[in-house]
Amino acid sequence: MLRAVLKCCVSITLCAVCLLAKSAGAGPPFITDDPEPVDYRHWEVYFASIYNNDKYGLSGTYPHVEVNYGVVPNVQLHIIAPMTYNRPIFGSMQYGYGTTEVGVKWRFVQENAHTPMVGIFPLIEAPTGDAGRGLGTGQTAIYLPVWIQKSWGPWTTYGGGGYWHNPGAGNQDYEYIGWLLQKNVTKKLAIGTEVFYTTATIVGGTSRVGINVGGIYDIDEGHHLLFSAGDDAYGTNRGMGYLAFQWTFGPHEANKKDATNSDKTATAPTDMEGAARAR
């Protein structure tokens, strides 16, 4: 009986980690994603951590590294390599390499005055973690979502959802739907709020309705801080959080640096334009 309870707790906390991990591969710092890929030949690198407090235990990443690259126009390659922790309420703390996430984001409809941006972002969760220690499910999960985005003035809204194939003992396939509203409140700071819903991820489990509030602060053009925190309005979650440092770079930044170095009379700008935007 005790073994069955422990197995259930581990499965639930692992599902929570997998869901929250999408906030890294999703539109960081949120779980809900957007259809906008990284610009062609540009990079996004995140050094981040995720915290999840569920009634069945604590789980998350500490840290994980996410890398996104614009391989061709409108297409982004994606990978997350996490160090994962898992502490079921009836078990011991476990820490080690977790589930590797890879994906491709493709924007196939460009945004204009009347049409929203539309894209897809299929993801594969590879079973690289030790399932016996609760650091992975030992199964390959697949996510097939569609995302939509529209902006006007300082406001951006995006959302959508999709279907998760979630194999493994005690698990079941589930759906995710989320939507977010975000505003650039200053040139350096964007604040947003998301609401999301998931069906049950395990057999006999419950659905979730969650709320997150977060922001993106631009230190400068290539360095950013991302943060969010939230809780379930309905479900088993007792608190979740995300914190990351983001480094963005590409040909534009390199060319700009070269041009600055070649101009001996150039002075530092007094009002740097922020890069806070919807993701």
N, C-alpha and C positions, 0 to 999 in steps of 0.2 A: 504493500500500500504506500509506504513512504517513498519507495523508488518511483512509483507512478506519479506521486505528487511532485517529486523533484524533477522528473522528466517534463511534466506539464509546465512547471515554473520556468525551466530552461527554454522550452519552446516558445513561451510567451515573451520572455525577455529578448530572445533572439529575434523574434518577429518585430519587436519594438525597435531594436537596433537597426534592423534592415529598413524599416519604414523611416526612421529618423536619418539614416544615412543618405536617404534621397535628398535631404536638405543640403547635403554637400554637393551631390551631383545634380540636384534640382536647382532652382534659382536661389543659390545661397544669398542670404542666410535663411531662406524659407524652405519648406518641404515642397510646396507647389512650384512647378517649373514654368518656363516660358519658351517660346519658339525661336528666340534670337540666338544665333550661334556666335562664337568668337570670330572676329574679323579675320579675313584671309591672311595667313602667315603670321598671325598674332598668337600669343600665349596667355593663359591664365593659370597661375599656380597658387593653390590655397594650402596653408598650414593651419589646420583646424582641429577642434574637439567638439564632441557631441555628448550631452548629458541627458539621461532619461531615468526618471524615478517613477517606477510602476509599482502597484501594490504587490507585485510578485518579486520585486528586487530592483537593483540598480544595473544600468548597462550604458554602453556608449563607446566612443573612440577617444584615445588619448595617446598620441594625436592621430590624425590621418592626413595624408597628402592627396590632394586632388589636382590633376593636370588636364587642361583643355587646350586644344590646338586647332586653329582654322586651317584645315588641310587644303581645301579649295573654297572658292566663294560659296557661301550659304551652307557649308558643311563643317561640322566640328567633331573631332575625335575626343574621347573622354575616358579617363581612368581614375579610380580611387584606390589607394593602397592604405588600409587602416591597421593601426594597433588597437585592439579591441579589449574592453574589460566587461566582465559579466559577474554579477554577484546576486544569485537567487536568494530569496529570503530564507530558504532552508538549506542553502549550500555555502561553499567557501568561495572567496574571491578568485577569479581566474583572469589572466592577462596574457595576451599574445597576438600574433598576427591573425587577422580575421578574414572576412569575405572580400575578395577583390571584385570591384565593379568596373565594367567596361561598357561603352556605348557610342552611338553615333547620332548627332543631332543634325537634322536636315530641314531647313526653311524652304518651303516650296511656294509660299504666297507672301509677297512683299506688302508691307503696310503702306497705304496711301490715305488720302483725305476721307475716303469712303469705305475702304476695305481693311480689315484687321490683318496683322501678320499671322501666318499659320505654319506650323511645323510639327515634326514628329521627333521623338527621342527614345528609340528602343534601347533598353538596358539589359545586360546579362550579369547576374551575380554568380561568380565562379566559386566553387566550394574549396577555397584555399585555407580556411581556418580549421582548427581541430574541433570537430563536432563533439568528440568525447569529453572535452573540457568546456563545452558550451561557448566556443568561439566561432561557431558556424553551424550550419544545418547539415553539412555533408551532401547537399543537393544543389543543382543548378536552377536558379530562379530566373524568370524572364518577365520583363515589363514592356508593354506595348501601349504607349500613351499618345495623345494628340493635344497640342497646346496652341492657344490663341492669345494675341496681345494687341492692345490699342492704346495710343497715347494722345494726349491733348494738353497743350501748355505744360505746366509742371506735373501733371498727373499721368500715371500709367496704370493700367489694369491688365491682368493676364490670369490665365487659368486653363482648366481642362481636366483631363484625367485619362484613365486607361485601365487595363486588365493585367493583374499579376498572376503568373503561373508560379505557384508556391508549393513545390513538392516536399515530401518528407513525412515521417511518422507524426501523426497528430495535426499536421498542417492542412490547409485547404486554399484553393485559389480565391482571390478577392479582387475587389474593385476599389480604386482611389479616385476621388473627385475633389478638386480644390480651386479656390479663387482668391485673388489678392488685389488690393488697391494700395498704390504707393504714390507719394508726393515728394518732389524735391523741395524741401523746406528752405534750404539755403544752397549756395553754389557748391558746398562741400558735403551736405548731409541730405540723405533721402530716408524717409520713414514709411513703413508699410505695415499693413495688417492682413492676415490671411485667415480664412476659414476652410477647413477640410473635413472630408468624410471618408471613412473606409468601412467596408463590410468586414465581417469577422475573418481573421487570418488563421485561426485554428478551429478544429472541430469542437463545437460546443462553446466557442467564444462569443464575444459581443462585438457589435460594431462600435465605431468611434466617431465622435464629432469633436474636433480640436480647434483651438484658436492660438495664433502666434502673432506677436508684435515684434518688429525688428527694424534694423536700420543699416545703412552703408555710409561710412564716413571716409572721405578722401583725404588722406594725408598729403598726397601730391598726385600728379598724373598717373604714376605707376604703382602707388602703394596705398592700400585701403584696409580699413577695419570693418568687419561685418559681425553682426550680433543679432540674436533673437532669443525670445523666451516665451513660453506658453504653457497651456494646460488643456486637459480635456473638459469640454462642457458636458460630454457624455462619454463614459468609458472608464478604463482602469488607470489611466495615466495620472500621476500626481505632480507632474512638473517636467518640463523639457527645456533644453537650452542649446545654443550653438554660438561658438566664438571662433573667429578666423582672422588671419592676416592674409591678404591677397596681394600678389605681385603680378602686374600686367605689363607686357612688353611686346615689341614687334618692330617692323621696319620704320614706322612713323617715329617712334621714340628714338631709334638709333640715328635716323637722319636728322632729327631735331637736335640731338646732342652734338653731332658732327658740325652742324651749322652754327651752333652756339659757340663751340670751341674755336671755330675759324674766325669768328667775329670778335676781335680784341676789345672792341668798344661796347660790346653787348653788356647790359646790366640785367640783374635778376628781375623777373616780372613781379609787380607789386600786387597783382590780383590774378592768381592762377585759377583757371577755369576747372571746376570739379568734374569728376568723372562719374559721380553717382547717377545711376540710371536703373531702369528696370532690367532684370535679367530673365 
